[in-house]
């Protein structure tokens, strides 16, 4: 399969403090009155994509109705509480990226926390911020008090699934922040050199739990027609986080995933082992909308002329045994198989199609005029979930020009 393209909703921002420009991790809350720039960004281009949103006041409205569009970029020059909502990228053809939540509040305190899911084992720092400084703050999870931090920063070391929840903070002088949800995800995926979902009987297969730095404590686990949640040691040759099957048989067909000693699980893959003479080589993982996908009808000796089917209906015959679906869409999702005159039919394989992925990049700026307007209206903070963090200490006119040269940080969802 060709390399997938990535569509991102990006959020770029700069926080200026004491004459310095600082780049921050994309966080979940920011103050009212800030400038935000949202951009639909694809690896090669973003033509035809528009920032779209749902709020309490409107549904599925485009940037032109509430912002300043410039191609696939949408600028909000001054955020208000009614800008709270769900934002995503949508194409002219109706395809949509994943979404982000933006919450705008009128309070005086925000909780800076990750907008993206946090990887198990990582350290996460939450920061309770006011318009002027970080004060001694009490932190809460799911309504229960955790502890008070004199600097306004609380770090959760080596996060686990039990740390997932709704967090907020409170200062004695300025009150409480809006809540922010923190998601925790498993760091491991199941990989193997061959990315097809079907195998011939008696092939040798190596399955590996892959992590960025290490995979200690992860085991390949499976469900088959004969057993449920059995580990590699019961049916393969375990070597750390790698599992080898020296001679695979149809009874090895099933769902495989990585599982930690603490019970966390990775996403899964389906493997079908056939005793027949034909397999259909197709992607194990979901295919991104707009990509090209090649299906290959393979025998144990060669690739022959093959007929391809989707959901039981004939598509076409390819003399080389290869069929390419160009620019896949959701309508291409389904159950595929192939058939050769000499060797018979392959097992069926399900092909999933997923929407383009999203990221948020925003440019947040606050001028002296903006800050004054906030004070006059007594309408200060903004919270952004899966949107960028805020800047706590902007407002001086001589800093405004520095802020305009925004520094960008990008994170993939």
N, C-alpha and C positions, 0 to 999 in steps of 0.2 A: 504494500500500500504506500502511496506517496505521502510525503510529509504533510500533516494537516496545517491548515491556515488557522490563525487565531484572531478573533475579533475581540477587542477590548473596549470597555467603557472606562475611560481614564480620568483620574483626578489629580491635578497638579497644584501645588500650593507652596508658598514660602512664608516662613515665620521669621520676623526680624526682631532682634533683641540686642540692645546695647551696641548698635551699629553693625551687628553681624547678621549674615543671612544663614539660616539653618534649614537643612532638609530633614523632614520628619517621615517616619513610617506612616502609611495611610491609616488614619484612625477613625473613630466612629462619631465624634461630636465636634461642633464648632460654634462660634458665636454669631448672633444675628448681625447683619450689616456687612458681612464679608462678601467679597467677589468670588464666585465659583465658576470654573470653566470645566465642562464635561465634554469628553470627546470619544466618539466611536472610532476605534483604531484597529485596523487589520494589518497583517504582516506586510502586504503589498500596497493596499490602498483601502480607503473607507468610503468610496463613492457609493451613493445610494442608501446610506445608513443615516438614520435620524434618531436623536435622543427623544425618548417618549416617557411619559410618566402617568401614574395614578396618584391622586391625592384625595383628601376628604371632600374637596370641592369639585373635582373633575376627574374623568376617567379616560384613559388612553389619549391624552392630548399631546401634541407635538411641541417641540421647542418654540416654534413661531408663535404659539398661543400665550407663552409666559416667559420666554427668554429672548435672547438675541442669537439667532442661528447664523452660522458661517460655515457652509458645507456640512461636514459631519461633526462640527464643534457647536456646542450650545453654551452661551455665557449667561449667567445670572449676576447682574451687577450689584444687587443688594438683596440678600436673602431675608425672607420673613417666615413666620411660623407656618403660614399656609403653603410654603414650599415643601413641607414635610410630605414624604410619600415614597413610592417605589419607582425607581428609574431604570430604564433599559434601552438598548439599541434595537431599532426595528428597520428592516430593509423595505424597499419599495415592493418587493414580492411578498411581504408579510412574515418573513423569517425573523426570529427574535433571539437576542442574546440572553444570557442569564441576567438577573436583576440585582440591584442594590437598594438598600433602604436609606433614606435621608430623613432625619428628624430635626426639626427646627424648634427651639424652645425659647421662651422669654425669661428664663431664669438667669442667675448670675454665676452659675457654676456648671462646668462640663467635666465629664469623665473621658479622658483620652484612653482609648482601648483599641485593640486590633479590629479592623473591619473584616479581615479575611479569617477563615478557620485557622486555628493555631495547631501546629503539629505536636502530637504527643511527645513528651520529653523535652520540649523547648521551654525556655524561661519567658515569661510575659510580665511586662511592667504596666501597671495602671497608674495614671496620673490625674489627680484632682486639681483642676485649674480654674482660677477666677480671672477676671479681666485684668487684674494687676499683678498677681503672683500666685505661687503655689503655697497653700497654707496647710497647717496641721489638719488632717482629714481622717474621718472615720469611713471605713469601707464595708460594704454589705454585699452578700450574695444571696439571691432568692429571698430577700427580706431579712436575713439573719446577719447580725453583726460579726465581722471577721476580726478586725483590729484597727487601731488608730496609728497613723504614721505621721510623725512631726513634720516631715518634708513634703507630704502630699503625694509621695510615690509609694506604691505597694508592688512588690515583685512576687509572682508565683513561680517557684522553681520547679522544673521538671513536670509540667502540667500533664494531667491524665484526664480521662473521660469524666471523672467525678468533679473536675473543676469547671465543666461546662455549665453555664447558667446565666442568670440576669444579675448584672453588677451595677452598683451605684455608689456614690460617695457623698459625704456631708461635711460642711465646714460650719463652725459655730457662728462665724460672722456673716457668711453669704448664703447659707442654706444648702439645698440639696441639688445634685445633678440629675438629669434625666437618666433612666436606666439604659444599659447597653448589654446586648446579648453577646456572650463569648462562646464560639463554637470550637470544639476540639476534634481533630481528625487524626486517624491513624497514619503514621509516616511510611507505611510499607506497602509496596505493590508486589504482585506475583508476576515474575517474568520468566520467560524461557526463550532460547534463541529463535525457534521457529514460531511465527506469530499466527499460524493457521489454527483453526479449531478442530480439525479432523486429522487423524493419524491412522496409518496402516498398522495392523496387528504385528507384534514382535519388534516394533521400532524401539530404540532407546531414547528416553526422555529425561531431561534434567530441569527441574523446577526450582526456582530460587526466590526467596524473599529479599527484595532489594530496598535498601534505605540509603539516604545520602551519605551518611558517614559509616554506619555499620548496621548489621541486622541481627545482633545478638538477642537471644530470647524469643525469636520468631520461628514458628514451625509451620510447614506446609500441611494443611488439613483438607479433608475432602468429604463429600457426600456422594455415594453411589447407590445403585439399586440394591446392593447387598449390605451396606453399612452406612451409618450416620456419624458424622463428626469424628472420623478416625484420623489419627496422625500418621505421618510418614513412616515411623518405626514399625507400624502394623502391616504395611504393604509395600514399602520401598526401602531404599538404603539412605539413611539420614546422615548428613555430614554438616553439622552446624545448622545454618538456615537454608541449606540446599537439600533437595530430595531427588534422588536418582531412581528411575524405574528402568531396569536393564532390558526387559522384554515385556512391552505393554500388551494387554489383551483386552477384548471387548468389555470384560467385567470392570476394567479400570475407567470406563466412561463415567463422567460425572462432573460435579462442580468442585473446583479447587480454590483455596484461598490461604492467606497467611494469618496465623493467630498467635498472639503474644501470650506469655505466661500469665498476664493479668486479664486475659479474656478479650482484649481488643482485636478487631479483625480488619483485614484489608478488603478491598473490592475483590470480586471473584471472577474466574474465567471458566467457561465450559469446554470440556474436552470430550470428543467423541472418537472412540476407537472402533474400527470396522474390520471384520474378517473378510470383507468383500474385496473386489479388485479395483474399485474407483473411490476417490475422495474428492471433495470440493474444497479447494484452498480459498479461504475467505477471512476477513479481519476478525480477530477475537474481540477487539475493543470497539466501542461505538465509533461510527464514522462521522466526521464533521460535515454539516451541510455545506454544499458547494465543492466538496472534494471529488476527485475521480477515484473510483474503486474498481480493481480488477479481480475477477473471479477466475480461477483456473481449475479445470477438470483434469485430474491426474490419475493415471494408472500406475501400477508398480513398474512398468517398463517405459512408458512414454506418455506424451500428451496427444490425444487423438481428437478428431472432429467430434464435437459434443453439442448436444441440445441442452439449453438452460431453461429452468422453470422458476417461477416465483409464485408462491402460494398455490401450487398445483397447476398454474396456467403456463403454457408454452410462451417463451419470450422470443428466442431465435436460436439458430444453429451457427456455431463458429467453427470453421475448418481447423483452426490451430488449437482449439480447446481453451482459449482465453476469451473472456467477455468483459469489456470495460463499461462501467456505468459512469457517464460524465456528469459532473455537477449534481451530485446526489441531493435529493430533497427528502422530506419526511415520507412522501408517497413511495419512495424506494425501499422503505423499511419492510421487512417481511422474511418469509422462510424460503430459502433458495436450495435448489439441488441441480444436478446435471446427469446426463445420460449418454452413454456411448453405445453404438450398435454392437461392438464386439465384446465389451466387458461389463455392460449393465449400468446400474444406477448408483449414484453416491448417496450417503445419508444426507438428510436435510441439515442446513445451517441457518441460524437466525442472524440477520444483519440489522443492527440498530443504527439509527441516524439521530444525531444530537445537534441542538442549536449551537451557534457560535458562542464561545466563552467570553466572559466580560471582566473588565477590570475598571477601577475608577481612578481617574487622574483629575485633580482639580486645582485650579489656581485660586488661592484665597488671599484677598487683599483688604485692608481696612485703612481708610484715610482719616485725617483729623476731622473732616466734615462728617464722615460716616459715624465716627465715635460720638460727636456732638449730637447728631440726630438720634443716636441710640439713647443717649442720656436724657434728651428732651422727651422722648417717647417712653422712657423707662422700659425699654424693650431691648434687652441685651443679647443673651446667648443663643447659640444655635447648636443643635446636635445633629451629627451626620452618621448614620450607620451605613457601613459599607461605602462610606464616602470619606473624604479626607478629614484629618484632624483640624483643630482650630489653631489660631494663633492667639496667644494670651495677651501679648504686650505690644500691639501695634497702634499707631494713632498719630505719631508725630509727623508733621508735614515733611520734614527733611528726610524721613525714613521712607516715605511713600514711593519715591522713585526707585529705591533699592528693591522694594517689594515687587514692583512691576516686573523686574527681571526674575521671574519665578524659576525656582529650581524644581526639577521634576523627579519624582520617585514613582516607579511603576511596580505593581504587584499583580500576578496572574491569579484569577479566581478559578 
